[in-house]
Amino acid sequence: MEIIISTLSFFTITAFIYFRVGYENIIKSYRMWFQNGYWVNYNIVEAGAWLAKAAVILPGLIWQKEIWQLHLITLLTSGLLIWVSERKLLPTMVAFNTLWIGLSSVIIVRNIV
């Protein structure tokens, strides 16, 4: 039952937001991944950081399992993301990745010490 409700919630919320933003704008956004010049250093690091964070979060949400070793990767990618994001130096990105560095540090130390 949880899976059904979660899936319905996901699709309902996403459809509403995509409708408000405009499906054409959403499609244009996704198509940027396939355009020449998109995959520059900061976008590559951002994609890697996103994947690393997803790899940490999803097992915890789905199976209640923590793969603490993945925090070594998120520690690196969060630092790199702040460093290479001079072009998109948004305060929310800097703050989020700074907090993630702290979170990863705590989890790594908890498991090593």
Rosetta blueprint (number, residue, H / E / L):
1 M L
2 E H
3 I H
4 I H
5 I H
6 S H
7 T H
8 L H
9 S H
10 F H
11 F H
12 T H
13 I H
14 T H
15 A H
16 F H
17 I H
18 Y H
19 F H
20 R H
21 V H
22 G L
23 Y H
24 E H
25 N H
26 I H
27 I H
28 K H
29 S H
30 Y H
31 R H
32 M H
33 W H
34 F H
35 Q L
36 N L
37 G L
38 Y L
39 W L
40 V L
41 N H
42 Y H
43 N H
44 I H
45 V H
46 E H
47 A H
48 G H
49 A H
50 W H
51 L H
52 A H
53 K H
54 A H
55 A H
56 V H
57 I H
58 L H
59 P H
60 G H
61 L H
62 I H
63 W H
64 Q L
65 K L
66 E L
67 I L
68 W L
69 Q L
70 L H
71 H H
72 L H
73 I H
74 T H
75 L H
76 L H
77 T H
78 S H
79 G H
80 L H
81 L H
82 I H
83 W H
84 V H
85 S H
86 E H
87 R H
88 K H
89 L L
90 L L
91 P H
92 T H
93 M H
94 V H
95 A H
96 F H
97 N H
98 T H
99 L H
100 W H
101 I H
102 G H
103 L H
104 S H
105 S H
106 V H
107 I H
108 I H
109 V H
110 R H
111 N H
112 I H
113 V L
